[in-house]
């Protein structure tokens, strides 16, 4: 039994065959999926997808790319939407200085609003960070000093420095299909040193399909391949890895009930 802790089932890539995509995930042993919000504009659709399937949940948040288009004056729009029973996380949020589709100040302001929402609701914060490690670490540490909150670094591709800072803050780290790519030796080195009880797995579907599906549209069923690669990296069986990452997910995303065992 596995969990895809981060996918985007509301995206147009899945619209034509969404029930089949969800059925393939179930057949592959993926018994829980979290469909991640990237804008408040599309949140209603994100929620509708989660409501459509018993083992699909969702988050509420604004991706850093969208921070200029959807600036937050305060955390209330997130908190209000997080009242829905299918909302289990806040985000994705964070900082992306690689593309800089939104100004850094707008990204940082939104990031802080998401952190306040996570603190207020008790839901985990789902953090996206790219080419912004120092600011991400500094902001998380500063905000943690204002009051505790929980979270994870999703689709981790960072350095040992970021991993250590996240772990020190009590965060978890989520591995995606990127770790299966040939040129990801450095990433695998970092993941090898992360304790098993702090790891999650995800697809980030429809993006970043793992080997052997690289280059194709990703989907939740493919998280099996990332989990197998991570198990090999950690020197444990696939069953042990599946149990650990599922337990870790349920501990962090505590609003999600334990999925039934097939």
FIROVO-237068 format. One record per atom (N, C-alpha, C): residue in three letters; y, z, x negated. Coordinates in steps of 0.1 Angstrom, whole numbers, padded with zeros to 4 digits, always signed. Each point is the difference from the previous one (the first is absolute). Layout:
BEGIN
ALAYZX/...
END
This chain:
BEGIN
UNK-0012+0000-0008/UNK+0012+0000+0008/UNK+0012+0000-0009/UNK+0010-0009+0003/UNK+0012-0002-0008/UNK+0012+0000+0009/UNK+0011+0002-0006/UNK+0013+0000+0007/UNK+0009-0010-0007/UNK+0006-0010+0007/UNK+0011-0008-0005/UNK+0013+0007+0003/UNK+0005+0007-0010/UNK+0012+0009+0002/UNK+0013-0008+0001/UNK+0000-0013-0002/UNK+0012-0008+0000/UNK-0002-0014+0003/UNK+0003-0005+0012/UNK-0001-0014+0003/UNK+0011-0004+0010/UNK+0002-0012+0003/UNK+0011-0005+0009/UNK-0006-0009+0011/UNK-0007+0006+0009/UNK-0007-0007+0010/UNK+0010-0006+0011/UNK+0012+0003+0000/UNK+0010-0006+0009/UNK+0005-0013-0006/UNK-0003-0003-0012/UNK+0006-0012-0006/UNK-0006-0013+0006/UNK+0008-0011+0000/UNK-0004-0012+0007/UNK-0013-0006-0006/UNK-0004+0003-0012/UNK-0012-0005-0006/UNK-0012+0004+0008/UNK+0001+0011+0007/UNK-0012+0005+0008/UNK+0000-0003+0015/UNK+0011-0005+0004/UNK+0003-0001+0015/UNK-0011-0008+0007/UNK-0005-0011-0006/UNK-0009-0009+0007/UNK-0014+0006+0001/UNK-0004+0010-0008/UNK-0014+0005+0000/UNK+0000+0015-0003/UNK+0010+0007+0005/UNK+0000+0014-0003/UNK-0013+0008+0004/UNK-0005-0002+0012/UNK-0012+0007+0004/UNK-0012-0003-0009/UNK-0001-0012-0005/UNK-0011-0003-0010/UNK+0002+0007-0013/UNK+0013+0000-0005/UNK+0003+0007-0012/UNK-0004+0015+0001/UNK+0004+0006+0011/UNK-0004+0014+0002/UNK-0015+0002+0001/UNK-0007-0009+0007/UNK-0014+0001+0001/UNK-0007-0002-0014/UNK+0005-0008-0008/UNK-0006-0002-0014/UNK+0002+0013-0008/UNK+0011+0006+0002/UNK+0003+0013-0007/UNK-0011+0010+0004/UNK-0002+0001+0013/UNK-0010+0010+0005/UNK-0014-0003-0005/UNK-0003-0013+0000/UNK-0013-0004-0005/UNK-0002+0002-0014/UNK+0011+0000-0008/UNK-0001+0003-0015/UNK+0000+0015-0003/UNK+0001+0008+0011/UNK+0000+0015-0002/UNK+0014+0006-0002/UNK+0010-0008+0003/UNK+0014+0005-0001/UNK+0004+0005+0014/UNK-0001+0013+0001/UNK+0001+0007+0013/UNK+0013+0005+0004/UNK+0010-0002-0009/UNK+0014+0004+0004/UNK+0009-0009-0008/UNK+0011-0005+0007/UNK+0010-0009-0007/UNK+0013+0006+0004/UNK+0010+0000-0009/UNK+0014+0003+0003/UNK+0008-0012-0002/UNK+0006-0005+0011/UNK+0009-0011+0000/UNK+0014+0004-0002/UNK+0006-0005-0011/UNK+0012+0006-0005/UNK+0013-0007+0005/UNK+0009+0008+0004/UNK+0013-0005+0005/UNK+0009-0004-0012/UNK+0007-0011+0002/UNK+0010-0005-0011/UNK+0014-0001+0006/UNK+0001+0000+0013/UNK+0014+0000+0006/UNK-0001+0007+0014/UNK+0011+0006+0004/UNK+0000+0006+0013/UNK+0001-0011+0011/UNK+0005-0012-0004/UNK+0001-0011+0010/UNK-0014-0004+0005/UNK-0010+0001-0009/UNK-0014-0004+0003/UNK-0009+0012+0003/UNK+0006+0012+0001/UNK-0008+0011+0002/UNK-0008+0000+0013/UNK+0006-0005+0010/UNK-0007-0001+0013/UNK-0013-0008-0001/UNK+0000-0011-0008/UNK-0012-0008-0002/UNK-0010+0008-0008/UNK+0005+0007-0010/UNK-0009+0008-0009/UNK-0007+0010+0009/UNK+0007+0007+0009/UNK-0006+0010+0008/UNK-0010-0007+0010/UNK+0004-0011+0006/UNK-0009-0007+0009/UNK-0014-0003-0006/UNK+0001-0005-0013/UNK-0013-0003-0007/UNK-0008+0013-0001/UNK+0006+0011-0004/UNK-0007+0012-0001/UNK-0006+0005+0013/UNK+0007-0002+0011/UNK-0004+0004+0013/UNK-0012-0008+0005/UNK-0001-0013-0006/UNK-0010-0009+0005/UNK-0014+0003-0005/UNK-0001+0007-0011/UNK-0013+0003-0007/UNK-0002+0015-0002/UNK-0011+0005+0003/UNK-0002+0015-0001/UNK+0002+0005-0014/UNK-0005-0008-0010/UNK+0001+0006-0014/UNK+0011-0006-0008/UNK+0010-0006+0006/UNK+0012-0005-0007/UNK+0012+0010+0003/UNK+0006+0005-0010/UNK+0012+0008+0001/UNK+0012-0007-0006/UNK+0011+0006+0000/UNK+0012-0006-0006/UNK+0010+0010-0006/UNK+0010-0006-0006/UNK+0011+0008-0006/UNK+0013-0005+0006/UNK+0011+0007-0003/UNK+0013-0005+0004/UNK+0009+0001-0013/UNK+0006-0011-0003/UNK+0009+0000-0011/UNK+0006-0014-0003/UNK+0009+0000-0010/UNK+0008-0012-0003/UNK-0003-0002-0015/UNK-0006-0012-0003/UNK-0002-0004-0014/UNK+0013-0001-0008/UNK+0000+0004-0013/UNK+0012-0001-0007/UNK+0007-0014+0000/UNK-0008-0011+0001/UNK+0005-0013+0001/UNK+0010-0001+0012/UNK-0003+0008+0011/UNK+0007-0002+0012/UNK+0012+0011+0002/UNK+0002+0007-0011/UNK+0010+0011+0001/UNK+0014-0004+0004/UNK+0004-0012-0005/UNK+0014-0005+0003/UNK+0001-0004+0014/UNK-0011-0006+0006/UNK+0000-0005+0014/UNK-0002+0012+0009/UNK-0007+0010-0004/UNK-0003+0011+0009/UNK+0004+0013-0007/UNK+0013+0003-0002/UNK+0004+0012-0007/UNK-0002+0012+0010/UNK-0004+0012-0006/UNK-0002+0012+0008/UNK+0012+0010-0003/UNK+0007+0003+0010/UNK+0010+0011-0001/UNK-0006+0014-0001/UNK-0011+0001+0006/UNK-0008+0013+0001/UNK-0014-0003+0002/UNK-0008+0011+0001/UNK-0015-0002+0001/UNK-0004+0000+0014/UNK+0008+0002+0010/UNK-0004+0001+0014/UNK-0007-0012+0006/UNK+0004-0013-0003/UNK-0008-0011+0005/UNK-0015+0000-0004/UNK-0002+0005-0012/UNK-0014+0001-0005/UNK-0007+0012+0007/UNK+0006+0011+0001/UNK-0006+0012+0006/UNK-0003-0003+0015/UNK+0009-0007+0007/UNK-0003-0002+0014/UNK-0012-0009+0002/UNK-0002-0010-0008/UNK-0011-0009+0001/UNK-0013+0006-0005/UNK+0001+0010-0009/UNK-0011+0007-0006/UNK-0007+0009+0010/UNK+0006+0002+0012/UNK-0006+0009+0010/UNK-0012-0007+0007/UNK-0001-0013-0001/UNK-0011-0007+0006/UNK-0013+0004-0007/UNK-0011+0002+0008/UNK-0012+0005-0005/UNK-0007-0008-0011/UNK+0003-0013+0000/UNK-0006-0010-0009/UNK+0007+0000-0014/UNK+0012+0005+0000/UNK+0008+0000-0013/UNK-0005+0012-0009/UNK-0004-0004-0012/UNK-0006+0010-0008/UNK+0006+0001-0014/UNK+0011-0008-0002/UNK+0007+0001-0013/UNK+0014-0005+0001/UNK+0008+0003-0010/UNK+0014-0005-0001/UNK+0001-0010-0011/UNK+0005-0012+0003/UNK+0001-0010-0010/UNK-0006-0013+0004/UNK+0000-0011-0008/UNK+0001+0002-0014/UNK+0015+0000-0004/UNK+0003+0008-0009/UNK+0014+0002-0005/UNK-0001+0000-0015/UNK+0012+0001-0006/UNK+0000+0002-0015/UNK+0011-0009-0006/UNK-0003-0005-0012/UNK+0009-0007-0008/UNK-0007-0012-0006/UNK+0007-0012+0001/UNK-0005-0012-0006/UNK+0011-0007-0008/UNK+0000+0002-0013/UNK+0011-0007-0008/UNK-0004-0013-0006/UNK-0013-0004+0003/UNK-0005-0013-0005/UNK+0007-0012+0007/UNK-0001+0001+0013/UNK+0007-0011+0008/UNK+0014+0003+0004/UNK+0003+0013+0002/UNK+0013+0005+0005/UNK+0005-0008+0012/UNK-0008-0002+0010/UNK+0004-0006+0012/UNK+0010+0008+0007/UNK+0001+0013-0003/UNK+0011+0009+0005/UNK+0006+0007-0011/UNK+0013+0003+0001/UNK+0007+0007-0011/UNK-0007+0014-0003/UNK+0000+0004-0012/UNK-0006+0013-0004/UNK+0005+0012+0008/UNK+0013+0000+0003/UNK+0005+0012+0007/UNK-0006+0000+0014/UNK-0001-0011+0007/UNK-0006-0001+0013/UNK-0014+0005+0000/UNK-0008-0005-0010/UNK-0014+0004-0001/UNK-0001+0015-0002/UNK+0009+0006-0009/UNK-0001+0014-0002/UNK+0004+0008+0012/UNK+0010-0004+0007/UNK+0004+0007+0012/UNK-0011+0000+0011/UNK-0007-0011+0001/UNK-0011-0001+0010/UNK-0012+0009-0005/UNK-0002-0001-0013/UNK-0011+0008-0006/UNK+0002+0015+0004/UNK+0012+0005-0002/UNK+0003+0014+0003/UNK-0002+0003+0015/UNK+0004-0009+0008/UNK-0002+0002+0015/UNK-0015+0001+0003/UNK-0008-0008-0006/UNK-0014+0000+0002/UNK-0006+0013-0005/UNK+0005+0005-0011/UNK-0005+0013-0006/UNK+0003+0011+0010/UNK+0012+0000+0005/UNK+0004+0011+0010/UNK-0009-0001+0012/UNK-0003-0012+0005/UNK-0009-0002+0011/UNK-0014+0005-0003/UNK-0005-0003-0012/UNK-0013+0005-0003/UNK+0000+0016-0001/UNK+0010+0005-0005/UNK+0001+0015-0001/UNK+0001+0006+0014/UNK+0007-0006+0009/UNK+0002+0005+0013/UNK-0012-0001+0009/UNK-0007-0011-0001/UNK-0012-0003+0008/UNK-0013+0005-0006/UNK+0000+0003-0013/UNK-0012+0004-0007/UNK-0010-0012-0002/UNK+0004-0012+0003/UNK-0008-0012-0003/UNK+0002-0005-0014/UNK-0010-0006-0006/UNK+0001-0004-0014/UNK+0009-0012-0002/UNK+0007+0000-0011/UNK+0010-0010-0004/UNK-0008-0011-0007/UNK+0002-0012+0004/UNK-0007-0012-0007/UNK+0010-0007-0008/UNK-0002+0001-0013/UNK+0011-0004-0010/UNK-0004-0014-0007/UNK+0009-0009+0001/UNK-0001-0013-0007/UNK+0010+0001-0012/UNK-0005-0002-0012/UNK+0009+0000-0011/UNK-0003-0012-0010/UNK+0010-0007-0004/UNK-0003-0011-0009/UNK+0013-0002-0009/UNK-0003+0001-0013/UNK+0011-0001-0010/UNK+0011+0010+0002/UNK-0004+0012+0006/UNK+0010+0010+0003/UNK-0006+0014-0002/UNK-0009+0001-0011/UNK-0007+0013-0002/UNK+0009+0012-0002/UNK+0010-0002-0009/UNK+0008+0012-0003/UNK+0008+0005+0012/UNK+0006-0009+0008/UNK+0007+0004+0012/UNK-0009+0006+0010/UNK-0012-0006+0002/UNK-0010+0005+0009/UNK-0004+0014-0003/UNK-0003+0002-0013/UNK-0004+0014-0004/UNK+0011+0010+0002/UNK+0012-0004-0004/UNK+0012+0009+0000/UNK+0003+0004+0015/UNK-0001-0010+0009/UNK+0003+0003+0014/UNK-0010+0008+0006/UNK-0013-0003-0002/UNK-0011+0009+0005/UNK+0001+0014-0005/UNK+0003+0002-0013/UNK+0001+0013-0005/UNK+0012+0008+0006/UNK+0011-0007+0001/UNK+0012+0006+0006/UNK-0002+0004+0014/UNK-0006-0009+0008/UNK-0002+0003+0014/UNK-0011+0011+0002/UNK-0010+0000-0008/UNK-0010+0010+0000/UNK+0007+0014-0001/UNK+0010+0001-0009/UNK+0007+0012-0002/UNK+0008+0005+0013/UNK+0002-0010+0009/UNK+0007+0004+0013/UNK-0009+0004+0010/UNK-0013-0001-0002/UNK-0010+0003+0010/UNK-0013-0008-0002/UNK-0011+0006+0002/UNK-0013-0008-0003/UNK-0003-0011+0010/UNK-0006-0010-0005/UNK-0005-0011+0009/UNK-0012-0006-0007/UNK-0009-0007+0007/UNK-0012-0006-0005/UNK+0001-0015-0001/UNK-0008-0006-0008/UNK+0001-0015-0001/UNK-0010-0006-0010/UNK+0002-0013-0001/UNK-0008-0008-0010/UNK+0008-0011-0005/UNK-0004-0005-0012/UNK+0005-0012-0005/UNK-0010-0011+0004/UNK+0005-0009+0008/UNK-0009-0011+0005/UNK-0001-0011-0010/UNK-0011-0007+0000/UNK-0002-0012-0008/UNK+0005+0003-0014/UNK-0006+0010-0006/UNK+0005+0005-0013/UNK-0002-0011-0011/UNK+0011-0003-0007/UNK-0001-0009-0011/UNK+0008+0005-0012/UNK+0003+0013+0000/UNK+0009+0006-0009/UNK-0006+0005-0013/UNK+0008+0008-0007/UNK-0003+0005-0013/UNK-0007+0014+0001/UNK-0005+0004-0011/UNK-0005+0014-0001/UNK+0011+0010+0004/UNK+0013-0003-0004/UNK+0011+0009+0003/UNK+0001+0002+0015/UNK+0000-0011+0007/UNK+0002+0000+0015/UNK-0012+0008+0006/UNK-0012-0003-0004/UNK-0012+0006+0005/UNK+0001+0015-0002/UNK+0003+0004-0012/UNK+0001+0015-0003/UNK+0011+0007+0008/UNK+0011-0007+0002/UNK+0011+0006+0008/UNK-0004+0001+0014/UNK-0007-0010+0006/UNK-0005+0000+0013/UNK-0010+0012+0003/UNK-0009+0000-0010/UNK-0011+0011+0002/UNK+0007+0014-0001/UNK+0009+0001-0009/UNK+0007+0013-0002/UNK+0007+0005+0013/UNK+0005-0010+0008/UNK+0007+0002+0012/UNK-0010+0003+0012/UNK-0013-0002-0003/UNK-0010+0002+0010/UNK-0003-0013+0008/UNK+0005-0011-0005/UNK-0003-0013+0007/UNK-0013-0005-0003/UNK-0005-0009+0008/UNK-0012-0008-0002/UNK+0004-0014-0005/UNK-0010-0007-0005/UNK+0002-0014-0005/UNK-0010-0009+0006/UNK+0005-0012+0005/UNK-0008-0009+0007/UNK-0002-0013-0009/UNK-0013-0004-0001/UNK-0004-0011-0008/UNK-0002-0012+0009/UNK+0006-0012-0004/UNK-0002-0012+0008/UNK-0008-0010-0008/UNK-0001-0012+0006/UNK-0008-0011-0007/UNK+0005-0004-0013/UNK+0013+0004-0004/UNK+0005-0004-0013/UNK-0008+0006-0011/UNK-0007+0011+0002/UNK-0008+0007-0010/UNK-0012-0009-0004/UNK-0004-0009+0009/UNK-0011-0009-0003/UNK+0003-0012-0008/UNK+0013-0003-0002/UNK+0004-0012-0006/UNK-0003+0001-0015/UNK-0002-0012-0006/UNK-0004+0000-0015/UNK+0010+0006-0009/UNK+0013-0002+0003/UNK+0011+0004-0008/UNK+0005+0014+0003/UNK-0008+0008+0007/UNK+0004+0013+0004/UNK-0006+0011-0008/UNK-0003-0003-0013/UNK-0006+0010-0009/UNK+0009+0013-0001/UNK+0013-0002-0001/UNK+0009+0012-0001/UNK-0001+0008+0012/UNK+0001-0006+0012/UNK-0001+0007+0012/UNK-0013+0008+0001/UNK-0011-0007-0003/UNK-0013+0007+0000/UNK-0001+0012-0009/UNK+0007-0001-0012/UNK+0000+0011-0009/UNK+0007+0012+0007/UNK+0011-0002+0007/UNK+0007+0011+0007/UNK-0009+0005+0011/UNK-0005-0008+0008/UNK-0009+0004+0012/UNK-0012+0008-0005/UNK-0005-0003-0012/UNK-0012+0007-0005/UNK+0003+0015-0002/UNK+0013+0003-0003/UNK+0003+0014-0003/UNK+0005+0008+0012/UNK+0000-0007+0012/UNK+0005+0007+0012/UNK-0012+0008+0006/UNK+0002+0012+0004/UNK-0011+0008+0006/UNK-0005-0007+0012/UNK-0013+0001+0002/UNK-0006-0007+0012/UNK+0005+0006+0013/UNK+0004+0012+0000/UNK+0004+0007+0012/UNK+0015-0004+0004/UNK+0006-0009-0008/UNK+0013-0004+0003/UNK+0002-0015+0003/UNK-0012-0007+0001/UNK+0000-0014+0001/UNK-0002-0005+0014/UNK+0007-0010+0005/UNK-0003-0007+0012/UNK-0002-0015-0004/UNK-0005-0008+0010/UNK-0001-0014-0002/UNK+0007-0007+0012/UNK+0004-0013-0003/UNK+0008-0007+0010/UNK-0002-0015-0003/UNK+0004-0008+0010/UNK+0001-0015-0002/UNK+0014-0005-0002/UNK+0010+0006+0007/UNK+0013-0006+0001/UNK-0001-0014+0007/UNK-0010-0002+0007/UNK-0003-0013+0007/UNK+0012-0003+0009/UNK+0004-0013+0000/UNK-0007-0012-0004/UNK+0001-0004-0015/UNK+0006+0009-0008/UNK+0003-0003-0014/UNK-0011+0005-0009/UNK+0000-0005-0012/UNK-0007+0006-0012/UNK-0015+0002+0003/UNK-0006-0011+0004/UNK-0015+0001+0002/UNK-0007+0003-0013/UNK-0010+0009+0000/UNK-0007+0003-0012/UNK-0010-0011-0004/UNK-0003+0000-0013/UNK-0011-0008-0004/UNK-0013+0005+0008/UNK-0007-0009+0006/UNK-0002-0015-0002/UNK+0008-0008+0010/UNK+0010+0005+0007/UNK+0007-0007+0010/UNK+0014-0003-0004/UNK+0003+0002-0013/UNK+0014-0002-0005/UNK+0005-0014+0004/UNK+0013-0001+0004/UNK+0005-0012+0004/UNK-0001-0003+0015/UNK-0009+0007+0007/UNK-0001-0002+0014/UNK+0008+0011+0008/UNK+0001-0002+0013/UNK+0006+0010+0008/UNK-0008+0013-0001/UNK+0006+0011-0002/UNK-0007+0013-0001/UNK-0002+0005+0014/UNK-0010+0009+0002/UNK-0002+0007+0013/UNK-0008+0013-0003/UNK+0001+0009+0010/UNK-0005+0014-0003/UNK-0015+0000-0005/UNK-0008-0009+0005/UNK-0014+0000-0004/UNK-0002-0001-0015/UNK+0010-0006-0007/UNK-0001-0003-0014/UNK+0003+0013-0009/UNK+0004+0011+0007/UNK+0002+0012-0008/UNK-0013+0005-0006/UNK-0011-0005+0005/UNK-0014+0003-0005/UNK+0000-0004-0015/UNK+0006-0011-0004/UNK-0001-0005-0013/UNK+0009+0009-0010/UNK+0011+0004+0005/UNK+0009+0009-0008/UNK-0007+0013-0002/UNK-0007+0005+0011/UNK-0007+0013-0002/UNK-0012-0001-0009/UNK-0007-0011+0000/UNK-0011-0002-0010/UNK+0005+0000-0014/UNK+0011-0008-0002/UNK+0006+0000-0014/UNK+0005+0013-0004/UNK+0006+0008+0009/UNK+0005+0013-0004/UNK-0011+0010-0003/UNK-0011-0001+0008/UNK-0012+0008-0003/UNK-0006-0003-0013/UNK-0001-0012-0004/UNK-0005-0004-0013/UNK+0010+0006-0011/UNK+0013-0001+0002/UNK+0010+0005-0009/UNK-0002+0015-0002/UNK-0002+0007+0011/UNK-0001+0014-0001/UNK-0014+0005-0004/UNK-0010-0009+0000/UNK-0013+0004-0004/UNK-0008+0008+0010/UNK+0003-0004+0013/UNK-0007+0007+0011/UNK-0006-0011+0009/UNK-0009+0004+0009/UNK-0005-0010+0009/UNK+0010-0004+0011/UNK-0003-0011+0006/UNK+0009-0005+0011/UNK+0000+0010+0011/UNK-0011+0007+0003/UNK+0000+0010+0011/UNK+0009+0012-0003/UNK-0001+0005-0013/UNK+0008+0011-0004/UNK+0015-0004+0001/UNK+0003-0012-0004/UNK+0014-0004+0000/UNK+0005-0001+0014/UNK-0008-0006+0009/UNK+0004-0001+0014/UNK+0002+0013+0007/UNK-0009+0010-0003/UNK+0002+0013+0006/UNK+0013+0007-0005/UNK+0002-0002-0013/UNK+0011+0007-0006/UNK+0014-0006+0005/UNK+0001-0013+0000/UNK+0012-0006+0004/UNK+0003+0002+0015/UNK-0011+0000+0008/UNK+0001+0003+0014/UNK+0005+0014+0003/UNK-0006+0010-0007/UNK+0004+0014+0001/UNK+0014+0002-0005/UNK+0004-0007-0011/UNK+0014+0001-0005/UNK+0009-0006+0011/UNK-0003-0011+0006/UNK+0008-0006+0010/UNK+0002+0010+0012/UNK-0011+0005+0005/UNK+0001+0009+0012/UNK+0008+0013-0003/UNK-0001+0005-0013/UNK+0007+0012-0004/UNK+0015-0003+0000/UNK+0004-0012-0005/UNK+0014-0004+0000/UNK+0006-0005+0013/UNK-0008-0008+0007/UNK+0004-0006+0013/UNK-0006+0009+0011/UNK+0005+0012+0000/UNK-0007+0010+0008/UNK+0000-0002+0015/UNK+0009-0009+0005/UNK+0000-0003+0014/UNK-0011-0009+0004/UNK-0007-0006-0009/UNK-0011-0009+0003/UNK-0013+0008+0002/UNK-0007-0002+0011/UNK-0013+0007+0001/UNK-0010-0006-0008/UNK-0010+0008-0004/UNK-0011-0006-0009/UNK-0007-0011+0008/UNK-0002-0011-0006/UNK-0007-0011+0007/UNK-0015+0003+0003/UNK-0005-0005+0010/UNK-0015+0002+0003/UNK-0008-0007-0011/UNK-0011+0006-0004/UNK-0009-0005-0009/UNK-0010-0010+0007/UNK-0001-0012-0005/UNK-0008-0010+0007/UNK-0015+0003-0001/
END
